[in-house]
Amino acid sequence: MTDVLVLGAGMVGVSTALALQEAGRDVVLIDRRGAGEETSYGNAGVIQAEAVEPYPLPLSLKTLLSIAAKRGNDVNYHLSALPSLLRPIWLYFQSSLPARHKQISKTYAGLIKRATADHAPLITEAGADNIIRKTGLRFVYRSEAPLEASVRDSERIAREYGIEVSVESSAELAASEPHLRPGLAGAIHWPQSWSCADPGGLTKAYADLFLSRGGCMVTADAASLYAQNGGWTVEGPEGPISAREAVVALGPWSPLLLKRFGYDIPLLRKRGYHRHFTGGGTLNAPMLDAASATVLSPMLTGLRVLSGAELSRFDAPPTPCQLSRGTRAASQIIDLGKPVEAEPWVGNRPCMPDMLPLAGKAPRHEGLWFHFGHGHQGFTLGPTTAALLAEEMTTGRAPVPELSPSNRTLLS
């Protein structure tokens, strides 16, 4: 029997395996696929030093009516999914009220502020510096009014949280990103954010580092987890794999597994899409086109165009309408070239309604640990929350109690 099974080999799971290994634990990493081949593959590849305030549910009636009418491109939804989302959306609303959101942001900012420092040694030791850019992140605006509103909010964030920001004029943006078409109003540049040209590749590099240090990874179905003889067991290809403890780090699949153990976790799965384009222009740093709620991120395989959030049933067929609109909008400001894939990639972001990841001991099961629910920031925060979880598993003390499942009233 080993010490710990870590279920899930995305950025969060691989980071957990590394942190526990560093703490002297024997770890077996379990996934049905290779490392970084699911949600961790499909993101924008940004380690977001600027994301100190998590995304709240919009509270203005005008914005909510716009979302309901599907007038914008930031949110899409399936009517068939709404009944199952009523509870998590209500909890999300409560957490988005100003006083509560400010309290949550204080905890969240503490995590975000250490993210690049927690990634840095892993990047170096994994030999992945060649796919990391330290050129920041841009929010690009097509007209003056939204740019001015963003300037005010960005300056507030920079002032309150002590992070760097700069405002780029139309001419300065053109000099920074010469492949963008002329006529844009300007941009907000967050210089402390990093980006990765191959998010799945970075996750795999971290997994290879774990293996090089003596770790073990097994291809198996984590959904086979069961309690046995005071520990936890998964059915592997060559028989049962047992450990004294197990960490559930399965991202959007985590609640499906934990429901068997009596946990009803109100996770919001925000579906997202991307597609690569090559042969056109490129960017020196990832950017958000604010007008179309579309992210463009330079990757090894081409310029990755990513959509906003879609609320749908987990097993619903893909409906990449946001990506289609975003692609058309992006082509107005940069030559995209030709698509690389025949069909868009689709995946799910695992978002807790209170916007904080779950990282800590399961409330009712000895030796079972939660580590998921990072929303849009699993790629950013994986190493940070993994270090916190490993500290709790080693010392018995939760360094950030707000992340603990036992302290979350939204769980049942």
Secondary structure, DSSP 8 states (H G I E B T S, - for coil): -EEEEEE--SHHHHHHHHHHHHTT--EEEEESS-TT-SGGGSS--EE-TT--S-------HHHHHHHHTT-SSSEEE-GGGHHHHHHHHHHHHHHHSHHHHHHHHHHHHHHHTTHHHHHHHHHHHTT-GGGEE-S-EEEEESSHHHHHHHHHHHHHHHHHHT---EEEEHHHHHHH-TTB-S---EEEEETT-EEES-HHHHHHHHHHHHHHTT-EEEE--GGG-EEETTEEEEEETTEEEEEEEEEE--GGGHHHHHGGGT-----EEEEEEEEEEEES---SS-EEETTTTEEEEEETTEEEEE--EEE--TT----THHHHHHHHHHHTTB--EEESSSS-EEEEEEE-TTSS-EEEE-TTSTTEEEEE-BGGGHHHHHHHHHHHHHHHHHHS--SSGGG-GGG-TT--
